[in-house]
Amino acid sequence: MRIERIHVGAFGRLHGLDTGSEPLSALVVVLGPNEAGKSTLFHFLTSMLYGFHPASRESNPYAPWDGADPAGEVTLRLDAGSSVRVERRLLSQPWGRMEAAGTVEDLRNRALPWAEHVPQTVFRQVFAVTLTEMDGLDDETWGRVQDRILGAMGSSDLRAARHVVAELEEEAARIWRPSRRGNQRARDAAAEILALKARRREAGERDRRLRELAADVERVRRDLRDTREARQAARIEADRVQDLAPVRKQLIRIAALREAAGPAEALRGLPLDPAAELRSLQARVGSLRRKLDEIRAERSEPQAIMDAFGSEERALLARADDVSGFLARHGGLAADRERHAALEDEARELCARMGSAAGQVLSAPVGEDVAHTLAEVSVAELRDRVRRAQAAREERRVREAAVPPDGPRGSGPALLAAAAAVLVSAALLLFVGLSGGSVLATVAGVVVGLVGVALLLAWIRGGSRRPVSDELSFDAAESES
């Protein structure tokens, strides 16, 4: 596995670092002064391979101070020749994905599959050797470092020094075969060498076992870390769901209400307070219902009349025009009726007065036979008699004015006779007008009666000068007439 391209979005003090579109060579030297970001670049590559540690943005030492999110991507070339693009970003929780062979895999914060066999701590101890650590290495460690450096250079004509020394020792052992009769020191050394080889095998076995255990521990730690991260993510998701559950219910309720309400254009005519308007409409509906019940109760009687509508009513309805004309005429006669009633009252009053006056003038009361006789006299004759009476009265007044107070004795009976004739004529006219319903005759009777009354008053004023014989003779004449 070899790194071909590095792009740092933001990581520590590194911002916008990009090696370009051309793949990196097999040997890359990063040169710069202290605090230039060389260690930061190494930790960035470690994070791309193994994920962010610590996985919290607040506790990660390489989170930029300007508030940007630690992010970047690398392009790797595998031993099989395929290319892999890895992208990671540290948000509220780590995020990562890997593109390989046209497929995209969600990494979250897991290590790459091609780096899982080497624990992250071992990777840092082996590939992050500083000058101080190199100065304190023993011969064996330095030999291993040389082996890695020479192996990483990819030179085909150079071999590791340890391999060359081992081959030389094997060749010397084949050439020189010590016997027991030889140097005791050599034998002891050979025995010690055998013991050391056995111990070395045991140590190698223990080292292998320890490495396996360390790998298991690292795997368990990684699984535990992933489990904790998953639990934290699940807890965050649960808190988010718990916080958003009421909002979701409200949204569902809003969607249901919108669907039930229909389009918004249909609600533009609603009042500002639909509840109050609904209560007002309900009250109005109750009032209208009560009014409807009252109308129905009032309609029951007309309905019964309509149900009883029969042939007689239809016939009357057919002559509605005649009835309307009759009612119009009846309305016009109301004033005449009122005036007729008033005249009847006045005629009755005059008749009473005339009866009283006739009782004083005539020797006998006016009975039905006299009234019948008066009824047979025509109105023209009565008018003629009234005119003659008025002429006689005027003539008498002239004579009285010409004659001294103690003049002729015949003027008193003549005046009384004229007054009686006029009163009789008035009574006759009143009787004819009242019995026949003639307004003109009634009015004429009233006028004639007033004239008769005036003549009678004139006779009464001159009565002190009349002799008794004249009165008696007038009474006899009246009785005969």
PAVO-574763 format. One record per residue (C-alpha): residue number from 1; z negated, x negated, y. Coordinates in nm, 3 decimals. Last residue first. Example, Ala and Ser with C-alpha at 12.3 -4.5 7.8 and 13.67 -1.06 7.14 Angstrom:
BEGIN
2,-0.714,-1.367,-0.106
1,-0.780,-1.230,-0.450
END
This chain:
BEGIN
481,-1.057,15.854,7.157
480,-1.288,16.147,7.160
479,-1.594,15.923,7.152
478,-1.456,15.704,7.424
477,-1.397,16.004,7.642
476,-1.745,16.127,7.579
475,-1.889,15.786,7.664
474,-1.686,15.777,7.982
473,-1.810,16.128,8.078
472,-2.163,16.017,8.020
471,-2.119,15.713,8.232
470,-1.967,15.911,8.514
469,-2.244,16.174,8.506
468,-2.501,15.896,8.545
467,-2.371,15.798,8.884
466,-2.242,15.446,8.937
465,-2.388,15.233,9.219
464,-2.629,15.037,9.002
463,-2.351,14.974,8.751
462,-2.149,14.745,8.979
461,-2.269,14.422,8.816
460,-2.241,14.578,8.472
459,-1.882,14.675,8.537
458,-1.793,14.321,8.634
457,-1.965,14.189,8.318
456,-1.757,14.431,8.109
455,-1.440,14.321,8.278
454,-1.521,13.952,8.200
453,-1.604,14.041,7.838
452,-1.272,14.220,7.807
451,-1.088,13.917,7.944
450,-1.273,13.688,7.698
449,-1.183,13.925,7.413
448,-0.818,13.914,7.514
447,-0.820,13.537,7.495
446,-0.997,13.533,7.155
445,-0.765,13.799,7.017
444,-0.462,13.601,7.134
443,-0.595,13.292,6.956
442,-0.649,13.488,6.633
441,-0.306,13.648,6.657
440,-0.145,13.304,6.701
439,-0.336,13.155,6.407
438,-0.219,13.420,6.169
437,-0.418,13.407,5.841
436,-0.361,13.776,5.776
435,-0.727,13.884,5.765
434,-0.842,13.647,6.038
433,-0.545,13.706,6.270
432,-0.538,14.084,6.223
431,-0.913,14.115,6.272
430,-0.905,13.890,6.576
429,-0.620,14.087,6.728
428,-0.797,14.420,6.667
427,-1.120,14.291,6.812
426,-0.934,14.167,7.119
425,-0.762,14.508,7.160
424,-1.097,14.681,7.131
423,-1.242,14.444,7.392
422,-0.952,14.514,7.630
421,-0.985,14.890,7.590
420,-1.361,14.875,7.644
419,-1.321,14.663,7.957
418,-1.058,14.904,8.094
417,-1.279,15.206,8.024
416,-1.574,15.037,8.192
415,-1.365,14.961,8.497
414,-1.236,15.321,8.515
413,-1.587,15.462,8.480
412,-1.712,15.256,8.778
411,-1.420,15.315,9.019
410,-1.452,15.699,9.031
409,-1.740,15.717,9.273
408,-1.542,15.637,9.583
407,-1.698,15.403,9.837
406,-2.069,15.314,9.902
405,-1.997,14.952,9.918
404,-1.702,14.998,10.155
403,-1.352,15.029,10.013
402,-1.089,14.757,10.081
401,-1.242,14.488,9.861
400,-1.321,14.742,9.597
399,-0.964,14.862,9.614
398,-0.829,14.509,9.570
397,-1.065,14.443,9.278
396,-0.963,14.770,9.124
395,-0.595,14.675,9.154
394,-0.663,14.339,8.991
393,-0.854,14.508,8.712
392,-0.579,14.758,8.665
391,-0.322,14.481,8.644
390,-0.539,14.295,8.388
389,-0.575,14.615,8.190
388,-0.202,14.674,8.208
387,-0.139,14.323,8.086
386,-0.389,14.367,7.804
385,-0.229,14.698,7.710
384,0.111,14.533,7.694
383,-0.030,14.249,7.481
382,-0.186,14.503,7.251
381,0.144,14.690,7.225
380,0.324,14.368,7.144
379,0.061,14.282,6.880
378,0.118,14.607,6.702
377,-0.160,14.859,6.651
376,-0.220,14.937,6.277
375,-0.502,14.685,6.261
374,-0.688,14.877,6.531
373,-0.691,15.186,6.312
372,-0.818,14.981,6.015
371,-1.089,14.833,6.235
370,-1.186,15.181,6.348
369,-1.198,15.299,5.985
368,-1.395,14.991,5.881
367,-1.658,15.051,6.139
366,-1.704,14.952,6.501
365,-2.041,15.088,6.600
364,-2.072,15.421,6.779
363,-2.152,15.481,7.148
362,-1.932,15.195,7.251
361,-2.011,14.948,7.530
360,-2.343,14.789,7.425
359,-2.261,14.793,7.060
358,-1.919,14.661,7.147
357,-2.079,14.359,7.314
356,-2.283,14.276,7.003
355,-1.983,14.333,6.785
354,-1.777,14.110,7.014
353,-2.039,13.834,6.995
352,-2.039,13.853,6.618
351,-1.662,13.869,6.613
350,-1.650,13.569,6.848
349,-1.874,13.367,6.611
348,-1.664,13.470,6.315
347,-1.351,13.371,6.509
346,-1.503,13.028,6.593
345,-1.589,12.965,6.230
344,-1.243,13.080,6.125
343,-1.090,12.856,6.392
342,-1.279,12.552,6.257
341,-1.171,12.634,5.901
340,-0.811,12.674,6.017
339,-0.835,12.335,6.202
338,-0.963,12.164,5.884
337,-0.696,12.333,5.679
336,-0.427,12.228,5.925
335,-0.550,11.866,5.908
334,-0.541,11.876,5.527
333,-0.197,12.033,5.525
332,-0.021,11.694,5.549
331,-0.204,11.568,5.240
330,-0.099,11.877,5.049
329,0.260,11.815,5.152
328,0.241,11.461,5.018
327,0.065,11.583,4.704
326,0.341,11.839,4.651
325,0.608,11.574,4.697
324,0.435,11.342,4.446
323,0.399,11.629,4.199
322,0.768,11.712,4.232
321,0.861,11.345,4.176
320,0.628,11.317,3.875
319,0.803,11.608,3.704
318,0.880,11.404,3.387
317,0.522,11.275,3.395
316,0.393,11.631,3.381
315,0.615,11.695,3.080
314,0.496,11.376,2.916
313,0.135,11.472,2.984
312,0.193,11.809,2.823
311,0.364,11.647,2.524
310,0.077,11.413,2.448
309,-0.124,11.119,2.580
308,-0.449,11.122,2.383
307,-0.400,10.756,2.281
306,-0.336,10.671,2.643
305,-0.659,10.845,2.743
304,-0.844,10.654,2.470
303,-0.689,10.335,2.600
302,-0.795,10.424,2.950
301,-1.154,10.463,2.817
300,-1.147,10.143,2.609
299,-0.994,9.936,2.888
298,-1.324,9.902,3.070
297,-1.484,9.755,2.756
296,-1.184,9.525,2.707
295,-1.205,9.421,3.071
294,-1.577,9.350,3.029
293,-1.508,9.146,2.714
292,-1.237,8.954,2.899
291,-1.481,8.888,3.184
290,-1.729,8.751,2.932
289,-1.453,8.537,2.781
288,-1.346,8.420,3.125
287,-1.703,8.315,3.201
286,-1.732,8.128,2.871
285,-1.395,7.958,2.930
284,-1.510,7.858,3.279
283,-1.825,7.706,3.134
282,-1.613,7.520,2.877
281,-1.377,7.405,3.152
280,-1.669,7.272,3.356
279,-1.814,7.097,3.051
278,-1.473,6.942,2.978
277,-1.437,6.830,3.339
276,-1.780,6.669,3.321
275,-1.682,6.489,3.001
274,-1.339,6.391,3.137
273,-1.494,6.210,3.436
272,-1.211,6.038,3.626
271,-0.977,6.324,3.553
270,-0.695,6.301,3.295
269,-0.338,6.311,3.426
268,-0.263,5.952,3.325
267,-0.361,6.015,2.963
266,-0.012,6.099,2.827
265,0.126,5.777,2.974
264,-0.126,5.580,2.767
263,0.048,5.672,2.444
262,-0.159,5.828,2.167
261,-0.531,5.886,2.192
260,-0.587,5.874,1.814
259,-0.398,5.547,1.780
258,-0.578,5.403,2.081
257,-0.911,5.526,1.943
256,-0.841,5.364,1.606
255,-0.736,5.038,1.771
254,-1.048,5.043,1.991
253,-1.267,5.107,1.688
252,-1.103,4.821,1.501
251,-1.151,4.602,1.807
250,-1.515,4.712,1.834
249,-1.571,4.637,1.467
248,-1.407,4.298,1.514
247,-1.629,4.229,1.815
246,-1.932,4.329,1.611
245,-1.817,4.089,1.333
244,-1.743,3.808,1.580
243,-2.092,3.669,1.602
242,-2.161,3.707,1.231
241,-1.815,3.569,1.152
240,-1.881,3.273,1.380
239,-2.219,3.217,1.226
238,-2.061,3.241,0.881
237,-1.784,3.002,0.985
236,-2.038,2.758,1.122
235,-2.237,2.790,0.802
234,-1.922,2.748,0.596
233,-1.829,2.442,0.801
232,-2.178,2.304,0.754
231,-2.161,2.381,0.383
230,-1.819,2.218,0.360
229,-1.950,1.919,0.551
228,-2.250,1.905,0.324
227,-2.027,1.935,0.019
226,-1.793,1.669,0.155
225,-2.089,1.443,0.216
224,-2.225,1.515,-0.130
223,-1.884,1.452,-0.280
222,-1.859,1.129,-0.081
221,-2.209,1.030,-0.181
220,-2.129,1.113,-0.543
219,-1.811,0.908,-0.517
218,-2.000,0.624,-0.353
217,-2.264,0.640,-0.624
216,-1.998,0.651,-0.892
215,-1.819,0.356,-0.732
214,-2.149,0.171,-0.708
213,-2.215,0.258,-1.072
212,-1.873,0.131,-1.166
211,-1.926,-0.177,-0.958
210,-2.264,-0.226,-1.116
209,-2.112,-0.194,-1.462
208,-1.842,-0.438,-1.370
207,-2.102,-0.672,-1.225
206,-2.318,-0.628,-1.535
205,-2.019,-0.708,-1.752
204,-1.931,-1.002,-1.533
203,-2.293,-1.116,-1.542
202,-2.292,-1.084,-1.918
201,-1.968,-1.273,-1.933
200,-2.110,-1.530,-1.696
199,-2.424,-1.551,-1.906
198,-2.210,-1.618,-2.206
197,-2.010,-1.868,-2.008
196,-2.333,-2.028,-1.887
195,-2.456,-2.055,-2.242
194,-2.130,-2.209,-2.349
193,-2.139,-2.449,-2.055
192,-2.495,-2.537,-2.134
191,-2.391,-2.617,-2.487
190,-2.104,-2.826,-2.356
189,-2.331,-3.001,-2.110
188,-2.580,-3.073,-2.383
187,-2.303,-3.212,-2.596
186,-2.178,-3.423,-2.313
185,-2.525,-3.558,-2.251
184,-2.561,-3.642,-2.614
183,-2.263,-3.871,-2.584
182,-2.058,-3.876,-2.899
181,-2.160,-3.832,-3.250
180,-2.163,-3.460,-3.211
179,-1.802,-3.467,-3.124
178,-1.624,-3.424,-2.787
177,-1.264,-3.297,-2.788
176,-1.072,-3.434,-2.491
175,-0.707,-3.324,-2.462
174,-0.758,-2.952,-2.518
173,-1.063,-2.942,-2.295
172,-0.871,-3.129,-2.025
171,-0.590,-2.867,-2.043
170,-0.841,-2.581,-2.009
169,-1.004,-2.753,-1.714
168,-0.666,-2.806,-1.546
167,-0.577,-2.435,-1.598
166,-0.905,-2.329,-1.443
165,-0.855,-2.559,-1.146
164,-0.504,-2.418,-1.083
163,-0.630,-2.059,-1.102
162,-0.908,-2.139,-0.862
161,-0.667,-2.296,-0.617
160,-0.455,-1.979,-0.597
159,-0.086,-2.038,-0.632
158,0.182,-2.108,-0.373
157,0.557,-2.104,-0.446
156,0.595,-1.720,-0.438
155,0.446,-1.679,-0.092
154,0.328,-1.317,-0.043
153,0.084,-1.405,0.234
152,-0.159,-1.153,0.089
151,-0.202,-1.356,-0.228
150,-0.274,-1.669,-0.025
149,-0.533,-1.481,0.183
148,-0.684,-1.309,-0.120
147,-0.706,-1.635,-0.322
146,-0.843,-1.815,-0.018
145,-1.111,-1.552,0.014
144,-1.193,-1.588,-0.353
143,-1.220,-1.967,-0.311
142,-1.443,-1.916,-0.011
141,-1.665,-1.700,-0.222
140,-1.680,-1.964,-0.497
139,-1.738,-2.251,-0.253
138,-2.011,-2.075,-0.057
137,-1.946,-1.864,0.251
136,-2.153,-1.915,0.567
135,-1.869,-2.015,0.800
134,-1.659,-1.718,0.687
133,-1.936,-1.476,0.782
132,-1.958,-1.626,1.130
131,-1.581,-1.615,1.173
130,-1.574,-1.245,1.083
129,-1.475,-1.091,0.751
128,-1.376,-0.723,0.785
127,-1.149,-0.691,0.482
126,-1.399,-0.771,0.207
125,-1.723,-0.628,0.348
124,-1.547,-0.333,0.511
123,-1.359,-0.239,0.198
122,-1.673,-0.279,-0.012
121,-1.857,-0.036,0.216
120,-1.565,0.212,0.202
119,-1.562,0.212,-0.174
118,-1.240,0.089,-0.339
117,-1.103,0.328,-0.603
116,-1.067,0.603,-0.337
115,-0.809,0.409,-0.138
114,-0.485,0.540,-0.295
113,-0.614,0.902,-0.299
112,-0.680,0.885,0.075
111,-1.041,0.951,0.175
110,-1.162,1.303,0.253
109,-1.236,1.432,0.603
108,-1.011,1.748,0.614
107,-0.734,1.622,0.390
106,-0.504,1.925,0.397
105,-0.185,1.839,0.211
104,0.170,1.870,0.342
103,0.467,1.832,0.109
102,0.808,1.677,0.184
101,0.748,1.371,-0.034
100,0.418,1.289,0.141
99,0.263,1.440,0.453
98,-0.115,1.406,0.482
97,-0.353,1.619,0.689
96,-0.677,1.573,0.875
95,-0.947,1.759,1.067
94,-1.308,1.661,1.120
93,-1.542,1.921,1.276
92,-1.600,2.011,1.640
91,-1.284,1.804,1.682
90,-1.219,1.464,1.520
89,-0.845,1.426,1.455
88,-0.656,1.272,1.161
87,-0.288,1.220,1.077
86,-0.156,1.040,0.766
85,0.217,0.988,0.704
84,0.313,0.865,0.356
83,0.630,0.679,0.263
82,0.751,0.624,-0.093
81,0.837,0.278,-0.224
80,0.640,0.296,-0.548
79,0.396,0.039,-0.405
78,0.319,0.277,-0.119
77,0.438,0.245,0.241
76,0.190,0.390,0.491
75,0.247,0.555,0.831
74,-0.058,0.591,1.054
73,-0.190,0.865,1.282
72,-0.437,0.910,1.565
71,-0.719,1.119,1.708
70,-1.062,1.091,1.870
69,-1.078,1.398,2.101
68,-1.079,1.321,2.474
67,-1.405,1.359,2.666
66,-1.353,1.062,2.902
65,-1.615,0.862,2.713
64,-1.394,0.832,2.409
63,-1.560,0.903,2.068
62,-1.585,0.565,1.891
61,-1.963,0.571,1.841
60,-1.950,0.900,1.642
59,-2.274,1.093,1.704
58,-2.144,1.367,1.937
57,-1.809,1.395,1.758
56,-1.979,1.457,1.426
55,-1.826,1.313,1.107
54,-2.018,0.986,1.126
53,-1.800,0.847,0.972
52,-1.447,0.975,1.027
51,-1.212,0.964,0.728
50,-1.155,0.701,0.456
49,-0.806,0.564,0.522
48,-0.749,0.673,0.884
47,-1.113,0.596,0.964
46,-1.075,0.243,0.825
45,-0.760,0.194,1.034
44,-0.952,0.305,1.346
43,-1.242,0.076,1.249
42,-0.998,-0.214,1.241
41,-0.850,-0.116,1.577
40,-1.199,-0.096,1.728
39,-1.273,-0.442,1.592
38,-0.969,-0.575,1.779
37,-1.041,-0.370,2.093
36,-1.019,-0.623,2.379
35,-1.396,-0.666,2.381
34,-1.353,-1.044,2.336
33,-1.007,-1.172,2.412
32,-0.693,-1.074,2.222
31,-0.476,-1.155,1.923
30,-0.387,-0.921,1.638
29,-0.186,-1.106,1.373
28,0.036,-0.905,1.139
27,0.169,-1.038,0.811
26,0.392,-0.818,0.595
25,0.594,-0.698,0.897
24,0.536,-0.372,1.079
23,0.797,-0.096,1.049
22,1.017,-0.029,1.355
21,0.940,0.304,1.535
20,0.688,0.152,1.769
19,0.345,-0.007,1.733
18,0.181,0.271,1.938
17,-0.145,0.255,2.135
16,-0.188,0.562,2.359
15,-0.557,0.504,2.430
14,-0.785,0.243,2.272
13,-1.133,0.209,2.429
12,-1.294,0.411,2.152
11,-1.022,0.599,1.971
10,-0.765,0.810,2.156
9,-0.405,0.877,2.056
8,-0.368,0.567,1.837
7,-0.030,0.532,1.664
6,0.006,0.271,1.391
5,0.319,0.208,1.185
4,0.411,0.030,0.861
3,0.073,-0.010,0.689
2,0.109,-0.142,0.334
1,0.000,0.000,0.000
END
